[in-house]
Amino acid sequence: MARQKISIAIDIETASKLLARLAKERKNGNSGTLSRSDLVEKAIKENINSLQNESEAGEAA
């Protein structure tokens, strides 16, 4: 899988949450062979999925 370079804009609160998640993953030893960029990518994808789920839940209500 080829890596793509992307640029995103996130607010300070979101960045703080992502960094906390990264630190938690590393502290728990869940990083395995994942690089820092892999962990950040994983956290961003999870954050995007969470935001999409919140949006869909709001639309359903």
DSSP file (Angstrom, degrees, kcal/mol; ACC not computed):
  #  RESIDUE AA STRUCTURE BP1 BP2  ACC     N-H-->O    O-->H-N    N-H-->O    O-->H-N    TCO  KAPPA ALPHA  PHI   PSI    X-CA   Y-CA   Z-CA
    1    1 A M              0   0    0      0, 0.0     2,-0.2     0, 0.0     0, 0.0   0.000 360.0 360.0 360.0 122.4    0.0    0.0    0.0
    2    2 A A        -     0   0    0      1,-0.1     2,-0.3     0, 0.0     0, 0.0  -0.514 360.0-123.4 -75.9 139.7    1.5    3.3   -1.1
    3    3 A R        -     0   0    0     -2,-0.2     2,-0.4     2,-0.0    -1,-0.1  -0.620  21.6-153.7 -83.1 142.3    1.6    6.1    1.5
    4    4 A Q        -     0   0    0     -2,-0.3     2,-0.6     2,-0.0    -1,-0.0  -0.932  12.2-131.9-115.0 140.7    0.0    9.3    0.6
    5    5 A K        +     0   0    0     -2,-0.4     2,-0.3     2,-0.0    -2,-0.0  -0.814  34.2 177.3 -91.2 124.8    1.0   12.6    2.1
    6    6 A I        -     0   0    0     -2,-0.6     2,-0.4     2,-0.0    -2,-0.0  -0.900  22.2-145.4-126.8 156.2   -2.1   14.5    3.3
    7    7 A S        +     0   0    0     -2,-0.3     2,-0.3     2,-0.0    -2,-0.0  -0.979  22.0 173.8-119.9 133.9   -2.6   17.8    5.1
    8    8 A I        -     0   0    0     -2,-0.4     2,-0.5     2,-0.0    -2,-0.0  -0.959  24.7-136.7-135.2 155.8   -5.4   18.3    7.5
    9    9 A A        +     0   0    0     -2,-0.3     2,-0.3     0, 0.0    -2,-0.0  -0.960  27.9 172.4-112.9 127.3   -6.4   21.1    9.9
   10   10 A I        -     0   0    0     -2,-0.5     2,-0.1     3,-0.0    -2,-0.0  -0.958  29.7-114.7-132.1 152.3   -7.5   20.2   13.4
   11   11 A D     >  -     0   0    0     -2,-0.3     4,-2.4     1,-0.1     5,-0.2  -0.314  34.6-102.5 -80.8 169.8   -8.2   22.3   16.4
   12   12 A I  H  > S+     0   0    0      1,-0.2     4,-2.5     2,-0.2     5,-0.2   0.880 119.9  53.7 -60.3 -41.6   -6.2   22.3   19.6
   13   13 A E  H  > S+     0   0    0      2,-0.2     4,-2.1     1,-0.2    -1,-0.2   0.925 111.1  45.4 -61.8 -45.1   -8.7   20.1   21.5
   14   14 A T  H  > S+     0   0    0      2,-0.2     4,-2.5     1,-0.2    -2,-0.2   0.909 112.3  51.3 -65.1 -42.2   -8.6   17.4   18.8
   15   15 A A  H  X S+     0   0    0     -4,-2.4     4,-2.5     1,-0.2    -2,-0.2   0.904 109.3  51.1 -61.5 -41.1   -4.8   17.5   18.6
   16   16 A S  H  X S+     0   0    0     -4,-2.5     4,-2.2     2,-0.2    -1,-0.2   0.905 110.1  49.2 -62.9 -41.9   -4.6   17.1   22.4
   17   17 A K  H  X S+     0   0    0     -4,-2.1     4,-2.3     2,-0.2    -2,-0.2   0.911 111.5  49.3 -64.0 -42.1   -6.9   14.1   22.3
   18   18 A L  H  X S+     0   0    0     -4,-2.5     4,-2.3     1,-0.2    -2,-0.2   0.906 111.8  47.9 -65.1 -41.5   -4.9   12.5   19.5
   19   19 A L  H  X S+     0   0    0     -4,-2.5     4,-2.4     2,-0.2    -1,-0.2   0.878 111.0  51.4 -67.1 -36.9   -1.6   13.1   21.3
   20   20 A A  H  X S+     0   0    0     -4,-2.2     4,-2.4     2,-0.2    -2,-0.2   0.902 110.3  49.3 -64.8 -40.3   -3.1   11.6   24.5
   21   21 A R  H  X S+     0   0    0     -4,-2.3     4,-2.6     2,-0.2    -2,-0.2   0.904 110.2  51.0 -64.8 -41.3   -4.3    8.6   22.6
   22   22 A L  H  X S+     0   0    0     -4,-2.3     4,-2.3     2,-0.2    -2,-0.2   0.927 111.1  48.0 -60.9 -45.9   -0.9    8.2   21.1
   23   23 A A  H  X S+     0   0    0     -4,-2.4     4,-2.7     1,-0.2    -2,-0.2   0.897 111.5  50.6 -62.5 -40.5    0.8    8.4   24.5
   24   24 A K  H  X S+     0   0    0     -4,-2.4     4,-2.5     2,-0.2     6,-0.2   0.919 109.2  50.8 -64.2 -44.2   -1.7    5.8   25.9
   25   25 A E  H  <>S+     0   0    0     -4,-2.6     5,-2.1     1,-0.2     6,-0.7   0.926 114.1  44.4 -58.9 -45.4   -1.1    3.4   23.0
   26   26 A R  H ><5S+     0   0    0     -4,-2.3     3,-0.9     1,-0.2    -2,-0.2   0.904 112.6  51.0 -67.6 -41.1    2.7    3.6   23.6
   27   27 A K  H 3<5S+     0   0    0     -4,-2.7    -1,-0.2     1,-0.3    -2,-0.2   0.893 111.0  48.5 -63.3 -40.0    2.3    3.4   27.4
   28   28 A N  T 3<5S-     0   0    0     -4,-2.5    -1,-0.3    -5,-0.2    -2,-0.2   0.524 112.1-121.3 -78.9  -5.2    0.2    0.2   27.1
   29   29 A G  T X 5S+     0   0    0     -3,-0.9     3,-0.7    -4,-0.4    -3,-0.2   0.698  74.7 129.2  74.3  18.0    2.7   -1.3   24.7
   30   30 A N  T 3 < +     0   0    0     -5,-2.1    -4,-0.2    -6,-0.2     3,-0.1   0.486  48.7  84.1 -83.1  -2.0    0.0   -1.6   22.0
   31   31 A S  T >   +     0   0    0     -6,-0.7     3,-3.3     1,-0.2    -1,-0.2   0.799  61.2 166.2 -73.4 -25.9    2.2    0.1   19.4
   32   32 A G  T <  S-     0   0    0     -3,-0.7    -1,-0.2     1,-0.3    -2,-0.1  -0.249  75.2 -19.0  51.8-122.2    4.0   -3.1   18.6
   33   33 A T  T 3  S+     0   0    0     -3,-0.1    -1,-0.3     2,-0.0     2,-0.2   0.288 105.8 124.6 -98.5   8.9    5.9   -2.5   15.4
   34   34 A L    <   -     0   0    0     -3,-3.3     2,-0.1    -4,-0.1    -3,-0.0  -0.461  56.3-133.3 -72.3 139.7    3.9    0.5   14.4
   35   35 A S     >  -     0   0    0     -2,-0.2     4,-2.3     1,-0.1     5,-0.2  -0.332  28.6-100.7 -81.5 171.5    5.7    3.7   13.8
   36   36 A R  H  > S+     0   0    0      1,-0.2     4,-2.5     2,-0.2     5,-0.2   0.914 125.5  50.8 -58.9 -43.5    4.7    7.1   15.3
   37   37 A S  H  > S+     0   0    0      1,-0.2     4,-2.6     2,-0.2    -1,-0.2   0.868 108.1  52.9 -65.8 -34.6    3.1    8.1   12.0
   38   38 A D  H  > S+     0   0    0      2,-0.2     4,-2.5     1,-0.2    -1,-0.2   0.917 110.6  47.3 -63.4 -42.9    1.2    4.8   11.9
   39   39 A L  H  X S+     0   0    0     -4,-2.3     4,-2.5     2,-0.2    -2,-0.2   0.900 112.9  48.2 -65.7 -40.7   -0.2    5.5   15.4
   40   40 A V  H  X S+     0   0    0     -4,-2.5     4,-2.6     2,-0.2    -2,-0.2   0.924 111.8  50.0 -64.9 -43.7   -1.1    9.0   14.5
   41   41 A E  H  X S+     0   0    0     -4,-2.6     4,-2.5     1,-0.2    -2,-0.2   0.920 111.5  49.1 -59.8 -44.2   -2.8    7.8   11.3
   42   42 A K  H  X S+     0   0    0     -4,-2.5     4,-2.4     1,-0.2    -2,-0.2   0.922 112.1  48.0 -60.8 -45.6   -4.7    5.2   13.3
   43   43 A A  H  X S+     0   0    0     -4,-2.5     4,-2.3     2,-0.2    -2,-0.2   0.894 111.5  50.0 -64.3 -40.5   -5.8    7.8   15.8
   44   44 A I  H  X S+     0   0    0     -4,-2.6     4,-2.7     2,-0.2    -2,-0.2   0.929 111.0  48.9 -64.3 -45.1   -6.9   10.2   13.1
   45   45 A K  H  X S+     0   0    0     -4,-2.5     4,-2.6     1,-0.2    -2,-0.2   0.913 112.2  48.7 -61.2 -42.4   -9.0    7.6   11.4
   46   46 A E  H  X S+     0   0    0     -4,-2.4     4,-2.3     2,-0.2    -1,-0.2   0.889 111.6  50.0 -64.2 -38.4  -10.6    6.6   14.7
   47   47 A N  H  X S+     0   0    0     -4,-2.3     4,-2.4     2,-0.2    -2,-0.2   0.910 110.9  48.8 -66.0 -42.5  -11.3   10.2   15.4
   48   48 A I  H  X S+     0   0    0     -4,-2.7     4,-2.5     2,-0.2    -2,-0.2   0.925 111.6  49.6 -62.5 -44.7  -12.9   10.7   12.0
   49   49 A N  H  X S+     0   0    0     -4,-2.6     4,-2.5     1,-0.2    -2,-0.2   0.901 110.2  51.1 -60.9 -41.0  -15.0    7.6   12.4
   50   50 A S  H  X S+     0   0    0     -4,-2.3     4,-2.3     2,-0.2    -1,-0.2   0.915 110.6  48.2 -62.3 -43.9  -16.1    8.8   15.8
   51   51 A L  H  X S+     0   0    0     -4,-2.4     4,-2.2     2,-0.2    -2,-0.2   0.889 111.4  50.5 -64.5 -39.2  -17.1   12.2   14.3
   52   52 A Q  H  X S+     0   0    0     -4,-2.5     4,-2.7     2,-0.2    -2,-0.2   0.911 110.1  49.9 -64.7 -42.1  -19.0   10.5   11.5
   53   53 A N  H  X S+     0   0    0     -4,-2.5     4,-2.4     2,-0.2    -2,-0.2   0.905 111.0  49.2 -63.4 -41.4  -20.9    8.3   14.0
   54   54 A E  H  X S+     0   0    0     -4,-2.3     4,-2.1     2,-0.2    -1,-0.2   0.900 112.0  49.3 -63.1 -40.7  -21.8   11.3   16.1
   55   55 A S  H  X S+     0   0    0     -4,-2.2     4,-1.9     2,-0.2    -2,-0.2   0.920 112.1  47.1 -64.9 -44.8  -23.0   13.1   13.0
   56   56 A E  H  X S+     0   0    0     -4,-2.7     4,-1.8     1,-0.2    -2,-0.2   0.880 111.2  51.7 -65.5 -38.0  -25.1   10.1   11.9
   57   57 A A  H  X S+     0   0    0     -4,-2.4     4,-1.2     1,-0.2    -1,-0.2   0.885 109.3  50.8 -65.4 -38.4  -26.6    9.7   15.3
   58   58 A G  H  < S+     0   0    0     -4,-2.1    -1,-0.2     1,-0.2    -2,-0.2   0.864 109.7  49.8 -66.3 -36.7  -27.5   13.4   15.3
   59   59 A E  H  < S+     0   0    0     -4,-1.9    -1,-0.2     1,-0.2    -2,-0.2   0.845 109.1  52.2 -70.1 -34.0  -29.2   13.0   11.9
   60   60 A A  H  <        0   0    0     -4,-1.8    -1,-0.2     1,-0.2    -2,-0.2   0.756 360.0 360.0 -73.8 -24.7  -31.2   10.0   13.1
   61   61 A A     <        0   0    0     -4,-1.2    -1,-0.2    -5,-0.1    -2,-0.2   0.477 360.0 360.0 -76.2 360.0  -32.5   11.8   16.2
